[in-house]
């Protein structure tokens, strides 16, 4: 049986935090480029709420001091910081909205 997702344990609180961060209209904390907050979820350049200290490493998904706005693709590239020993992540170019 899989573990429950801690981000959804208190879905209402997480949704409010996500909306509050989005309302600030800040750029991506990972690449520094603007985020189009109107893009649908799942789009590579859409807004995601990124945990600075990943949940898998003990970070809180509900602490406003532990979250920041990010593009979906930037957040996925960041991952949780875990890599296989001796394996480094490849640096991939970020897609731009004009490429879509």
N, C-alpha and C positions, 0 to 999 in steps of 0.2 A: 504494500500500500504506500502511496506517495505521501510526502509531508505536505501539510497545508501551506499555501502561499501566505507569508506574513504580511504582504502588501494588501491583501484582501481581507485579512482578519477583522479590520475595522474599515470597511469599504467607504462608508460615508465620510469618515475623517480624512482618509486618503484622497478621496475625490475633492473635498474642500481645499485641501492643501495643494493639490494639483491645479485647481482653478485659481487659487490665490497667487501661485507662482506664475502661471500663464498671464494673469492680469497685469503683471509687472512689465511684460513685453521685452524681457531681457534677451540678449543674444545667447547663443550656445556657449555654455561654460567650458566646453571641451575644445572647440575650434575657434570661437570668437565671432563667427559669422551670424548674421540675422536668422531668426527662425520665423517661418511663415506659419503662424498659429492657426491659420484657417485650413491647412492641409488635413486630410482625413488620417485617422490613426492607421498605422501600417505603412504609410508612405515613408520612404527612406529619409526624407528631409522634414518629417513632421515632428512635433513637440513631444518629448517624453520627459518625465520627472526622473532625474538621475540621482541615485544615492552617492554621496561623496565617499562615505565608508560603506561598502556593499553590505547588504543584509547577511550574506553568507559569511561575512567577517565580523558580524556583531553590530553593524550599524542599524539605526532605527529607520524604518520606512515612513514614520510619522513625525519625526523631529524636523521642524522647519530649518534648523541649523545644519541638517545633514542632507538637504536636497538642493538641487540646482537644475535649471532648464538645460536640455540638450537635444540635439537632433537624434532621431532614432538610429541612424547609421553611426553617428559618433558614439552613442551609448553602447551599441552592440559591439563596436570595435574595442571599446574600453573593457567590456566584460566585467568580471569580478576580480581581475588581477591575477588569477591563477593560470599558470602555464606549466606545461610538462617540463621537467628539469632539462636544461640545456636548449630549450625551445624558446625562441623570441618571436614576438608577433611581427608580422610583416606590416610595413607602413604602406597603406593603400591611399590613393588619392581620394579626397572627398568629392562625391558627386555634387554638382551645382544644379539649381532648379532649371537653368537654361538647357541642361542636358536631358531633361525629361521630355 
